[in-house]
Amino acid sequence: MARPLPLPTPTSAPFWDGLRRHEIWIQFSPSLDAYVFYPRVLAPGTLADDLQWRQISGMGTLVSFAVAQRPVAPQFADAVPHLLAVVQWDEGPRLATELVGVDPAHLRIGMAVSRVFVDHPAADITLLRYTAAH
């Protein structure tokens, strides 16, 4: 069974287009003076129509994780232990993602993580994963 892949929307397309180029682009709201993520049409809280796409470093900190010893779905049977994570970007917002290339025994809340781009050429999509920063 093939793993599910995201389907970009007109609102999220700049995020996915950036990942395809191995760049991370998220929205910035001048009315909030803050980056926001997930892609949306109006700024959260202010509902201002002022969202701008800006490139970020993608570096971040591990703020939460779970080590799934059983597959979260049949398509992930070959991925156990499956390292599910929440990363807080240095620029502020948080992203739910997966950790790759990391020994689960070495995971620590607060550890620095760096981006990993996982290309799926047949689907024309790139996923954003994280690993321990070196």
N, C-alpha and C positions, 0 to 999 in steps of 0.2 A: 504494500500500500504506500502510495506517495504521501509525503508530508504536506500539510496544507501550507500555502504561501499567501502572503497578503495580496489584496487587490487594490492598487492605488485608486484614489478618487480625484476629482478635480481639485479638491481642497488639499489633499495630502501629496499630490504629484511632485511639488518641488522638493519635499523631503526624500521621496524615493528616487527622483532624478539625481539628487546630490549623492545618495548612497551608491548609485550606479557608477558615479565618477570617483568614488571613494572619498567623498566629502560629506560633512554633516551640516545640513541647513535646517534651522528651526525658526520659528517666528519670534519677533521681538515686538513688544507693545510700548510705544512712547508714553501712552497715557498711564501705564503701570510702571514704566521705567524698569521693565523686567522681560526676560525671555519667558515664553510659554510653550508648553508641549502637552499635548498632542495637537496636530494641526487643526485649526478651526477658522471660522469666518469672522467672529467678533471676539474682542479681548475679554477674558473672563473678569467678572467683577464690574468692569466699567461698561461693557458692551460696546466699546468704541470700535469704529471701523478703521483702525490704524495699524493693523498688523503688517509687519515688514519681514521678509525672509532675510536672515543673516547666517553666515557660516560661523560655526563654533569649532572649538578644538576637539570636542568629544572625549577629552580626558575626564575622569571622574573618580568617585568614591563608592565603594560597595556599602549600601545602607541596609540591605536585607537580602537573605538568600534562603533557599531550601534545597536540600539534596533529596531528590525523588529516587527512591530505590526501586520503585515500580513505574512502568511507563505511564505517562499522563494520558495517553491514547495509544491504540494499537500501532499507529504510524511511527511511534517513538520507541518501539520495543528494543531497537538496537542502540538506544541512547542512554541506557541506565549505567551508572547513576547520571540522572539528568539534573544539571545545575541551573536552577531557576534563580533569577536575581533581579534586584532593583538597584540601579546605578543612579547616583545623583551627579549630573554633569557639573563641572567646575563653574559653568555659567548659570546654574541654578535649578532648572527643571530635572525631573526624574524620569527614567525610562525602565520599563519592564523588559527584560532581555534574558539571554542565556550566557553562562560562562563557558569558555572552551579552553582547553590546554592547561587546566588547573587541577591540582590534586585536591579533592574535597577536604582533606584533613588540614590543608593550609589556608582555607578560607577564613577570613576574619572581617567582622564589621569594621568599617573605617579604612580598610586597605585600599590603596590606590589601584585603579584599573585603567587599562588602555583599550582602545577600540580594535576590533577585528572585523574586516569586511568579508562576508561570505557570499560569493557570486553564484547565482543560479542562471547561467546563460540561456538555457532552454526556455526558462520562464521570463527572461529579461528582467530579473529582480535581484537586488543585492540586499542581504540582511545584515543588521548590525549586531555583533556579538562583542563580548568583552573577555579579557584575560588579565592576569596579574601584571601590573606595570613593572618594568624592569629598571 
